[in-house]
């Protein structure tokens, strides 16, 4: 179960999309999507994190471009999708419907679903809703959006491991409001004061970037601090989902409904020292999903860029190339 990290793999070479497009969905939203690899290959859909994180070019490189037809989409309000950072009609179930609409739009019967962090949340929500459309699941840094997970990261828990970074996260919120930090941030991120909104978006986003890797990556932090447009989408959409409990019917729904994945094979890649999405969630999912193989990376945190996680994800993608 604990994966060896002795043979570290490099990503596949850089690849550009062979097609890009937009898809009009409900509400004010238009989604951006792109396709890379082999147009006649095995379909796989890539679901980015956040919510609000958007697609990154390096996501394309986890898949053999000779084998896979890789579909990547920016979820509502994220990346190149419009309107930017918009919260109207932006819920988990809207995104699930969008993925299914895109599958139909592209004429794909079934596909492999790949997602990490919030992307794993959305992958589970989609697969439990449309299990007959999923050939396999590849998940990383599993997040079930349970209240206990949110409190660990945004109220008290990870703060014990990163007290230095935590001080910067606390800074925009006055002392009397710190008993419920997510709600305090939500009021500011959805308020009318643009300067406060920007300041809070950066503080929220920097906190996650500062805790995402076993060895802190200054480039991760710099992106959140310097790219205000990214930070606004990331923080506003994340906080919107979190104060609304992910729009699930009940806490723990994804783990409880994991029996719906009983016919779907999968690989769960989990960093042992993941502070953003601690290993307990991956463990709970693994116990409730008989066809899942759990790969614990002993020297990693949360990021898919960490060598052991990167290698395990590449291996998982190769594992399902013949499905």
C-alpha positions as CSV (number, residue, x, y, z in Angstrom):
1,X,0.0,0.0,0.0
2,X,2.9,2.4,0.7
3,X,4.4,3.2,-2.6
4,X,8.1,3.1,-3.3
5,X,9.6,6.4,-4.6
6,X,12.9,4.9,-5.6
7,X,12.3,5.2,-9.4
8,X,11.0,8.7,-10.0
9,X,9.4,9.3,-13.3
10,X,9.4,12.5,-15.4
11,X,6.2,13.8,-17.0
12,X,5.5,13.2,-20.7
13,X,6.8,15.9,-23.0
14,X,5.0,19.2,-23.4
15,X,2.0,19.1,-25.7
16,X,-0.3,21.7,-27.2
17,X,-4.1,21.2,-27.7
18,X,-5.2,19.9,-31.0
19,X,-8.6,21.5,-30.3
20,X,-10.1,24.1,-28.0
21,X,-13.7,25.2,-27.6
22,X,-16.3,26.7,-25.4
23,X,-19.6,25.3,-24.2
24,X,-22.6,27.3,-23.1
25,X,-24.1,25.9,-19.9
26,X,-26.8,27.1,-17.5
27,X,-26.9,30.5,-15.9
28,X,-24.4,33.1,-17.2
29,X,-21.6,30.6,-17.7
30,X,-19.6,29.6,-20.7
31,X,-16.9,26.9,-20.2
32,X,-13.5,26.7,-21.9
33,X,-12.2,23.2,-22.7
34,X,-9.3,21.8,-24.7
35,X,-8.2,18.4,-26.0
36,X,-4.7,17.1,-26.3
37,X,-3.1,13.8,-27.4
38,X,-4.6,11.3,-29.8
39,X,-8.0,12.4,-31.2
40,X,-8.9,8.7,-31.6
41,X,-7.4,7.7,-28.3
42,X,-8.8,6.5,-25.0
43,X,-10.8,9.4,-23.5
44,X,-9.9,10.8,-20.1
45,X,-11.3,14.0,-18.5
46,X,-9.2,16.1,-16.1
47,X,-10.9,17.9,-13.3
48,X,-8.9,20.6,-11.7
49,X,-8.8,21.6,-8.0
50,X,-10.0,24.5,-6.0
51,X,-12.8,24.8,-6.8
52,X,-11.7,27.8,-8.8
53,X,-8.2,26.7,-9.6
54,X,-8.4,26.3,-13.4
55,X,-6.5,24.1,-15.7
56,X,-2.7,24.3,-15.9
57,X,-0.7,23.3,-19.0
58,X,1.4,20.7,-17.1
59,X,-1.8,18.7,-16.3
60,X,-1.7,17.5,-20.0
61,X,1.6,15.8,-19.3
62,X,0.4,12.9,-17.1
63,X,-0.9,11.0,-20.1
64,X,0.7,9.2,-22.9
65,X,-0.2,11.5,-25.9
66,X,-0.1,8.5,-28.3
67,X,-2.7,6.6,-26.2
68,X,-5.1,9.1,-24.6
69,X,-7.5,11.7,-25.8
70,X,-7.2,14.1,-22.9
71,X,-10.1,16.5,-22.2
72,X,-9.4,19.4,-19.8
73,X,-12.1,22.0,-18.8
74,X,-12.1,25.1,-16.7
75,X,-15.0,24.8,-14.3
76,X,-17.5,27.6,-13.8
77,X,-15.8,30.9,-13.0
78,X,-12.3,29.5,-13.2
79,X,-9.4,29.8,-15.7
80,X,-10.6,30.8,-19.2
81,X,-14.3,30.1,-18.4
82,X,-16.6,33.2,-18.2
83,X,-17.7,35.2,-16.3
84,X,-14.6,35.1,-14.2
85,X,-15.0,34.2,-10.4
86,X,-18.8,34.3,-10.8
87,X,-20.8,32.5,-8.1
88,X,-24.2,32.5,-9.6
89,X,-25.5,29.0,-10.4
90,X,-22.1,27.7,-9.3
91,X,-22.6,24.5,-7.3
92,X,-21.3,20.9,-7.2
93,X,-24.3,19.7,-9.1
94,X,-24.1,22.4,-11.7
95,X,-20.5,21.2,-12.4
96,X,-21.5,17.5,-12.5
97,X,-24.2,18.4,-15.1
98,X,-21.5,20.4,-17.0
99,X,-19.2,17.4,-17.2
100,X,-22.0,15.2,-18.5
101,X,-23.0,17.8,-21.0
102,X,-19.4,18.1,-22.3
103,X,-19.2,14.3,-22.6
104,X,-22.3,14.3,-24.8
105,X,-21.1,17.3,-26.7
106,X,-17.8,15.5,-27.6
107,X,-19.5,12.2,-28.5
108,X,-17.7,10.2,-25.8
109,X,-19.4,7.1,-24.5
110,X,-17.3,6.4,-21.4
111,X,-14.1,7.9,-20.1
112,X,-11.5,7.7,-17.3
113,X,-11.9,10.5,-14.7
114,X,-8.8,12.1,-13.2
115,X,-8.9,14.6,-10.4
116,X,-7.0,15.8,-7.3
117,X,-8.0,17.7,-4.2
118,X,-11.3,19.4,-5.1
119,X,-10.9,17.6,-8.5
120,X,-11.2,14.4,-6.5
121,X,-14.3,15.6,-4.8
122,X,-15.9,16.5,-8.2
123,X,-14.7,13.2,-9.7
124,X,-16.5,11.3,-6.9
125,X,-19.6,13.4,-7.2
126,X,-19.7,12.8,-11.0
127,X,-18.9,9.1,-10.8
128,X,-21.4,8.4,-8.1
129,X,-24.1,10.2,-10.2
130,X,-23.1,8.7,-13.6
131,X,-21.2,5.5,-12.8
132,X,-22.0,3.9,-16.2
133,X,-20.1,6.6,-17.9
134,X,-16.8,6.1,-16.0
135,X,-14.2,3.5,-17.0
136,X,-11.9,4.2,-14.1
137,X,-11.0,6.8,-11.5
138,X,-7.6,8.3,-10.7
139,X,-7.7,10.4,-7.6
140,X,-5.1,12.3,-5.7
141,X,-5.2,14.1,-2.3
142,X,-8.8,13.0,-1.6
143,X,-11.2,15.7,-0.3
144,X,-14.7,14.7,0.6
145,X,-15.7,18.2,1.8
146,X,-16.8,17.0,5.2
147,X,-17.2,19.6,7.9
148,X,-14.3,18.0,9.9
149,X,-12.0,18.3,6.9
150,X,-12.8,22.0,6.5
151,X,-12.4,22.8,10.1
152,X,-9.0,21.0,10.2
153,X,-7.6,23.2,7.5
154,X,-9.4,26.5,7.9
155,X,-10.1,26.7,11.6
156,X,-7.7,24.6,13.7
157,X,-5.5,21.7,12.9
158,X,-3.1,22.5,10.0
159,X,-2.5,25.7,11.9
160,X,-0.5,23.7,14.5
161,X,1.9,22.5,11.8
162,X,2.2,25.9,10.0
163,X,1.9,28.6,12.7
164,X,4.0,31.0,10.7
165,X,1.8,30.8,7.6
166,X,-1.3,30.7,9.8
167,X,-0.6,34.2,11.1
168,X,-0.8,35.6,7.6
169,X,-4.1,33.8,7.1
170,X,-5.5,35.3,10.3
171,X,-4.3,38.8,9.6
172,X,-7.2,40.2,7.6
173,X,-9.9,39.0,10.1
174,X,-10.5,40.9,13.3
175,X,-10.1,39.0,16.6
176,X,-13.9,39.0,17.4
177,X,-14.7,37.2,14.1
178,X,-12.0,34.5,14.3
179,X,-14.3,31.9,15.8
180,X,-15.6,31.1,12.3
181,X,-12.9,32.0,9.9
182,X,-14.6,30.6,6.8
183,X,-17.7,32.8,7.3
184,X,-15.6,35.8,8.1
185,X,-13.7,35.4,4.8
186,X,-16.9,34.7,2.9
187,X,-18.4,38.0,4.0
188,X,-15.4,39.9,2.7
189,X,-14.9,37.9,-0.5
190,X,-18.5,38.5,-1.5
191,X,-18.6,42.1,-0.2
192,X,-18.5,45.4,-2.0
193,X,-15.0,46.6,-0.8
194,X,-12.7,45.7,-3.7
195,X,-9.5,46.3,-1.8
196,X,-10.6,44.1,1.1
197,X,-11.8,41.5,-1.4
198,X,-8.3,41.4,-3.0
199,X,-6.5,41.4,0.3
200,X,-8.6,38.5,1.6
201,X,-8.3,36.5,-1.7
202,X,-4.5,36.7,-1.5
203,X,-4.4,35.7,2.1
204,X,-6.8,32.8,1.6
205,X,-4.9,31.5,-1.5
206,X,-1.4,32.0,0.0
207,X,-2.4,29.8,3.0
208,X,-3.2,26.9,0.8
209,X,-0.1,27.3,-1.4
210,X,2.1,27.6,1.7
211,X,0.9,24.2,3.1
212,X,0.6,22.2,-0.1
213,X,4.0,20.6,-0.2
214,X,6.2,18.7,2.2
215,X,8.9,21.2,1.3
216,X,7.4,24.7,0.9
217,X,7.6,25.9,-2.7
218,X,8.1,29.7,-3.0
219,X,6.8,29.7,-6.6
220,X,3.4,28.3,-5.4
221,X,3.2,31.1,-2.8
222,X,4.3,33.8,-5.3
223,X,1.6,32.9,-7.7
224,X,-1.1,33.3,-5.1
225,X,0.4,36.5,-3.9
226,X,1.1,38.1,-7.3
227,X,-1.7,36.9,-9.5
228,X,-4.7,38.7,-8.2
229,X,-7.1,37.4,-10.8
230,X,-6.2,33.8,-10.0
231,X,-6.5,34.5,-6.2
232,X,-9.9,36.1,-6.6
233,X,-11.4,33.1,-8.5
234,X,-9.7,30.6,-6.2
235,X,-10.7,32.1,-2.9
236,X,-14.2,33.3,-3.9
237,X,-15.3,30.0,-5.4
238,X,-13.6,27.9,-2.7
239,X,-15.2,29.8,0.1
240,X,-18.6,29.9,-1.6
241,X,-18.6,26.1,-1.8
242,X,-17.2,25.6,1.7
243,X,-19.7,27.8,3.6
244,X,-22.4,25.9,1.7
245,X,-21.0,22.5,2.7
246,X,-20.4,21.7,-0.9
247,X,-24.1,21.7,-1.6
248,X,-24.3,18.1,-0.5
249,X,-27.5,16.6,0.9
250,X,-25.6,15.6,4.1
251,X,-22.1,15.6,5.6
252,X,-20.1,12.7,4.4
253,X,-22.3,12.0,1.4
254,X,-19.4,11.1,-1.0
255,X,-17.9,8.5,1.4
256,X,-21.3,7.0,2.3
257,X,-22.2,6.7,-1.4
258,X,-18.9,5.1,-2.4
259,X,-20.8,1.8,-2.9
260,X,-22.0,3.3,-6.2
261,X,-18.4,2.9,-7.4
262,X,-18.4,-0.9,-6.8
263,X,-18.0,-1.7,-10.5
264,X,-15.4,1.0,-11.2
265,X,-11.6,0.3,-10.8
266,X,-9.5,3.1,-9.4
267,X,-6.3,4.3,-7.9
268,X,-6.0,6.7,-5.0
269,X,-2.7,8.5,-4.6
270,X,-2.2,10.1,-1.2
271,X,0.7,11.9,0.4
272,X,1.4,10.7,3.9
273,X,1.9,14.2,5.1
274,X,-0.8,16.0,3.2
275,X,-2.0,18.8,5.5
276,X,-4.6,20.3,3.0
277,X,-6.5,17.0,2.6
278,X,-5.2,14.7,5.3
279,X,-4.9,11.0,4.6
280,X,-7.9,9.9,6.8
281,X,-10.3,10.8,3.9
282,X,-8.4,8.7,1.4
283,X,-8.4,5.9,4.0
284,X,-12.1,6.2,4.6
285,X,-12.8,6.1,0.9
286,X,-10.6,3.1,0.3
287,X,-12.4,1.1,3.0
288,X,-15.7,1.8,1.3
289,X,-14.6,1.3,-2.3
290,X,-13.6,-2.3,-3.0
291,X,-12.0,-1.8,-6.4
292,X,-9.8,1.1,-5.3
293,X,-6.0,0.7,-4.9
294,X,-4.5,3.0,-2.3
295,X,-1.0,4.3,-3.0
296,X,0.5,6.1,0.0
297,X,3.4,8.3,-0.8
298,X,5.7,8.3,2.3
299,X,7.6,11.5,1.5
300,X,4.9,13.8,0.1
301,X,2.3,16.3,1.1
302,X,-0.6,17.5,-1.2
303,X,0.9,18.7,-4.5
304,X,0.8,16.6,-7.7
305,X,4.2,18.1,-8.5
306,X,5.9,16.3,-5.6
307,X,8.1,13.6,-7.2
308,X,6.5,10.5,-5.5
309,X,2.9,11.7,-6.2
310,X,3.8,12.6,-9.8
311,X,5.3,9.1,-10.3
312,X,2.3,7.3,-8.8
313,X,-0.1,9.3,-11.0
314,X,1.9,8.6,-14.1
315,X,1.8,4.9,-13.2
316,X,-1.9,5.0,-12.6
317,X,-2.5,6.6,-16.0
318,X,-0.4,4.0,-17.7
319,X,-2.3,1.3,-15.7
320,X,-5.6,2.2,-17.4
321,X,-4.3,2.8,-20.9
322,X,-5.7,-0.5,-22.2
323,X,-9.2,-0.2,-20.7
